[in-house]
C-alpha cells in the first residue's frame, strides 16, 4: 500500500483513523501530536530545567529525543536525563549504557541514581522478600520516590515520563475498577503544583505503544528491548490484555478512554481537596508521618530480621 498523503510506499496503517503513512509522514504524524501535548502541558520560562526520566526503553528514549528535538534550540531551557538503576542483574546495566551514550551524543546532561544509593537495597534483594505482593509494587513506589528526589535535586520544574497512550489508558482503568477516585484525580500530566512534588508531564500521552516503537525504529533512536525479569507478575498485564482486546474489536478504544477521563478530570479535581502534605524522614512529601517507600523498606527489613534465610 502507498501513503495516503504523498503516494510513497507506506510503512504503517493507522487503524483508528484509517490512513496509510510513509516513514516521513508517520514521523510528522507522531511529532505533531507530541508538540501539541507539550504546548498543552507545560509553561516554560527562561532558566527552567526539565528532567526526563529515561530507562532506556523505546518510550523514554523517544521522549528524550523528542524533547531535545522540539525544545533543544531554546538555549534558555536546560533538559537533563534522570536514569534510575533498580539493581536488576542482567537487565539494567545494558540499558544504562545505551542511555549514557545517547546523552553524550546529543549533548544532554546525564544523572544516575540507584535504589541501592537511595534505599540501601536492590530489586534483586527485594524480589525474594516481596511475599504475596508483586515485586513491581515495590519497584513502582521506589521509582516514583527516587525520580521525584532526583528531579528536586536538579531543581527541575517538570519531570517528563515516557508513558504512552496504552500506559495511560491502563492506569485510568486500573484506578477506575479499584474505585480509587483520589488517585484518578492525581494522574499526570499534573497541573497543580504540590510542595515538594515535581509535576509530571507526558508528551507521549496520545501515542500508542506500537507507534512509539515504530517511531524509535524509523527515527533511528537507540533503545533497550529487554524485558524486566519481574514484569510477568504485574497486575497491569491483565489490563493491558483487556484493553488490547477491546482496541482490536473497536479501534479507537484507548483514545475514547482518555477522552472520557479528560472530560471527568475537572469534576474529579474540584471534588478533592488538595492534600496536606508532610515531610517524611527521607525528605519526600507524604500524606502521613512516613512515605510509602519508607514504610515498604521497614516491612522488608522486618522480614529480613525474622527470615534471614
C-alpha positions in Angstrom: 0.0 0.0 0.0 1.0 3.6 -0.6 0.9 6.6 1.7 -2.4 8.4 1.5 -0.6 11.8 1.6 2.2 11.5 -0.9 1.8 8.2 -2.6 5.2 6.8 -1.5 5.3 3.2 0.0 3.5 3.1 3.3 5.2 1.7 6.4 2.1 1.5 8.6 -1.7 1.6 8.6 -3.3 3.6 11.4 -6.5 1.6 12.1 -8.1 4.2 14.4 -8.1 6.9 11.7 -7.9 4.7 8.5 -4.7 6.2 7.0 -1.7 4.6 5.4 1.6 6.6 6.1 5.1 6.5 4.7 8.0 7.0 7.0 8.2 10.7 6.5 4.6 11.4 7.2 4.4 8.9 10.0 7.2 10.8 11.8 5.4 14.1 11.2 2.1 12.4 12.5 3.8 11.5 15.8 5.7 14.7 16.2 2.7 16.9 15.6 0.8 15.2 18.5 3.8 15.4 20.8 4.2 19.1 20.1 0.5 19.6 20.9 0.9 17.8 24.2 4.0 19.8 25.2 2.2 23.1 24.4 -0.8 21.9 26.4 1.1 20.6 29.4 3.9 23.0 30.1 4.5 26.7 30.5 8.3 27.4 30.2 10.3 30.4 31.2 14.0 31.2 30.7 16.2 29.2 33.0 13.7 26.4 33.6 15.1 22.9 34.0 13.3 19.8 32.6 14.2 16.4 34.0 13.4 13.4 31.7 13.1 10.0 33.3 14.9 7.7 30.9 15.0 3.9 31.4 16.5 3.2 28.0 13.3 1.6 26.6 11.6 2.8 23.4 9.2 5.2 25.1 11.5 7.1 27.4 14.3 7.3 24.7 11.7 8.6 22.2 10.5 11.1 24.8 14.1 12.3 25.4 14.8 12.6 21.7 11.6 14.5 21.0 12.1 16.9 23.9 15.6 17.6 22.6 14.3 18.0 19.0 11.4 20.3 19.9 13.0 22.4 22.7 16.7 21.9 22.1 17.0 25.1 20.1 15.9 27.1 23.2 19.3 27.7 24.9 17.5 29.1 27.9 15.9 25.7 28.7 18.0 23.0 30.3 16.9 19.4 29.5 18.6 16.8 31.7 18.3 13.0 31.8 17.5 11.1 35.0 18.1 7.3 35.0 17.3 5.0 37.9 19.3 1.8 38.5 16.9 -0.5 40.3 19.6 -3.1 40.8 18.4 -5.9 38.4 21.3 -8.1 37.4 21.4 -8.9 33.6 18.8 -6.3 32.7 19.5 -2.7 33.8 23.3 -2.5 33.0 22.8 -2.7 29.3 20.1 -0.1 29.1 22.1 2.3 31.2 25.0 2.1 28.7 22.6 2.9 25.9 21.2 6.0 27.7 24.7 7.3 28.7 25.9 7.0 25.1 22.8 8.7 23.7 23.0 11.6 26.1 26.7 12.1 25.2 25.9 12.0 21.5 23.1 14.7 21.7 24.7 16.8 24.5 22.2 16.1 27.3 23.4 16.1 30.9 23.1 12.6 32.4 22.1 12.0 36.0 22.0 8.5 37.5 20.7 7.3 40.9 20.2 3.8 42.2 17.9 2.1 44.7 21.0 1.0 46.5 22.0 4.6 47.0 18.6 5.8 47.9 17.3 2.8 50.0 20.3 0.6 50.6 18.6 -2.2 48.8 18.3 -3.5 45.2 15.3 -5.1 43.4 17.1 -8.4 43.3 17.2 -8.3 47.1 13.5 -7.1 47.3 12.1 -9.8 45.0 12.5 -12.8 47.3 11.2 -10.7 50.2 8.1 -9.4 48.5 5.8 -12.2 49.8 2.3 -12.1 48.4 2.9 -8.8 46.6 4.4 -8.4 43.1 7.9 -7.1 43.1 6.5 -4.5 40.7 4.5 -3.0 43.6 7.8 -2.2 45.4 9.6 -1.1 42.3 6.8 1.3 41.3 6.8 3.0 44.7 10.6 3.2 44.9 10.9 4.6 41.4 8.4 7.3 42.0 10.1 8.3 45.2 13.6 8.2 43.6 12.6 10.1 40.5 11.0 12.9 42.5 14.0 13.1 44.8 16.4 13.3 41.8 14.2 15.8 40.0 14.2 18.0 43.1 17.9 17.7 43.4 18.5 19.2 39.9 15.8 21.9 40.6 13.6 20.6 37.7 10.4 22.5 37.0 8.9 19.4 35.3 9.6 15.7 35.2 8.9 14.1 31.8 8.0 10.4 31.7 7.6 8.2 28.7 4.1 7.0 29.5 2.3 6.3 26.2 -1.4 6.0 25.3 -1.6 2.4 26.3 0.1 3.0 29.7 -2.3 5.9 30.4 -5.5 4.0 29.4 -4.4 1.1 31.6 -3.8 3.4 34.6 -7.2 5.0 34.2 -8.9 1.6 34.0 -6.9 0.2 36.9 -7.9 3.0 39.2 -11.5 3.1 38.0 -12.0 -0.6 38.7 -10.5 -0.2 42.2 -12.7 2.8 42.8 -9.7 4.9 43.7 -11.1 8.3 42.8 -8.3 10.2 44.6 -5.6 8.5 42.5 -7.6 9.0 39.4 -7.6 12.8 40.1 -3.9 12.7 40.7 -2.8 11.0 37.5 -0.5 13.0 35.3 0.0 15.2 33.5 0.0 17.4 36.6 -1.3 21.0 36.5 -1.5 21.6 40.3 1.9 22.0 41.9 2.2 20.5 45.4 5.1 21.5 47.7 8.0 19.0 47.2 6.4 17.2 44.3 7.7 17.9 40.8 4.8 18.0 38.3 5.0 15.2 35.8 4.3 15.7 32.1 3.6 13.0 29.5 4.5 14.1 25.9 3.7 10.6 24.5 0.3 10.5 26.2 -1.6 10.2 22.9 0.9 8.0 21.1 0.0 4.2 21.1 2.8 1.9 22.2 3.2 0.3 18.7 3.6 3.8 17.2 6.2 4.7 19.8 8.2 1.6 18.9 7.8 2.3 15.1 8.8 5.9 15.7 12.0 4.9 17.6 12.9 2.5 14.8 12.1 4.9 12.0 13.9 7.9 13.6 16.9 5.8 14.3 16.7 6.2 18.1 18.7 3.5 20.0 16.8 1.7 22.8 17.0 -1.3 25.0 14.5 -4.0 24.1 15.0 -6.2 27.1 12.1 -7.4 29.4 12.3 -7.0 33.1 12.5 -10.5 34.7 9.9 -9.4 37.3 7.4 -7.9 35.0 5.3 -11.1 34.5 3.8 -10.7 37.9 2.5 -7.1 37.3 -1.3 -6.6 37.7 -1.0 -4.1 34.8 -0.6 -7.0 32.4 -4.2 -8.1 32.9 -5.4 -4.6 32.0 -3.1 -4.5 29.0 -4.6 -7.6 27.6 -8.1 -6.4 28.2 -7.6 -3.0 26.5 -5.7 -4.6 23.6 -8.6 -6.9 23.0 -11.1 -4.0 23.1 -8.9 -2.0 20.8 -8.7 -4.9 18.3 -12.5 -5.2 18.3 -13.1 -1.4 18.2 -10.2 0.7 17.0 -10.0 4.0 19.0 -11.0 2.5 22.3 -7.8 3.7 24.0 -8.4 7.3 22.8 -12.0 7.1 24.0 -10.9 6.0 27.5 -8.5 9.0 27.7 -11.1 11.4 26.2 -13.7 10.3 28.8 -11.1 10.7 31.6 -10.1 14.2 30.4 -13.8 15.2 30.5 -14.2 13.9 34.0 -11.0 15.2 35.4 -12.1 18.8 36.1 -15.0 17.4 38.2 -12.7 15.0 40.0 -10.1 17.6 40.8 -12.7 20.1 42.0 -14.3 17.5 44.4 -11.0 16.5 46.1 -9.3 18.9 48.4 -5.5 19.5 48.0 -3.5 17.1 50.1 -2.0 18.5 53.3 1.5 17.1 52.8 4.1 16.5 55.5 7.8 15.7 55.2 8.9 12.1 55.6 12.2 11.4 57.4 13.7 10.7 53.9 12.8 14.3 52.9 10.0 13.4 50.5 6.4 14.7 50.8 3.9 12.3 52.4 0.3 12.3 53.5 1.1 10.5 56.7 4.1 10.5 59.0 6.0 8.2 56.7 6.0 8.0 53.0 5.0 4.7 51.3 8.6 4.0 50.2 9.9 4.2 53.8 7.0 2.1 55.0 7.9 -0.6 52.5 11.6 -0.5 53.4 10.6 -1.0 57.1 8.5 -4.0 56.2 11.3 -5.5 54.1 13.8 -5.0 56.9 11.4 -6.7 59.4 11.1 -9.7 57.0 14.9 -9.9 56.8 15.2 -10.0 60.5 12.6 -12.7 61.0 13.5 -14.7 58.0 17.3 -14.3 57.5 17.5 -17.2 55.1 
